[in-house]
Amino acid sequence: MDNEKQTPRAWLYARIPGNYVATQDSLEVCRMRAEQDGCQIAGSSTDLRGTWHFRPGYRSMMQQIKRGQIDRVYICRMRQVSGKERHLITFFKRLMRHGVHVTATEYDLP
């Protein structure tokens, strides 16, 4: 195993339903924070709709996590993932299963 510390691979995710400009601004904030933390940005995705059936950006992020391609996820607010507690719990369980660190501009969760 390599003793060198690898640069963390980050995925940026933003979703503010119905507001393209705010979603892009949110993505930019995530990009700046990831770069500040010394991460390599492996990818990003956005969703402009709020329903689970129309969130290809979220599904894309989760596929990359399952493949082991991501070490960190950057979001601005937890509500961008979901406003429902049960969905957030499921999200965090999946990330913990894959050892992925979540950073939100509101707070940082290891």
NORPEJO-V336452 format. One record per backbone hydrogen bond with DSSP energy under -1.0 kcal/mol. CO is the residue of the C=O (numbers start at 1). NH is the residue of the N-H. If there is no record, write none. Layout:
CO;NH
CO;NH
This chain:
8;40
9;71
9;72
10;42
10;43
11;74
12;45
14;47
16;19
19;23
20;24
21;25
22;26
23;27
24;28
25;29
26;30
27;31
28;32
29;33
30;34
31;35
32;36
33;37
34;39
35;38
40;10
43;12
45;14
48;18
51;54
55;59
56;60
57;61
58;62
59;63
60;64
61;65
62;66
63;67
64;69
65;68
71;101
72;11
73;103
74;13
75;105
77;80
78;81
78;82
84;88
85;89
86;90
87;91
88;92
89;93
90;94
91;95
92;96
93;97
94;98
95;100
96;99
101;73
102;109
103;75
107;104
109;102
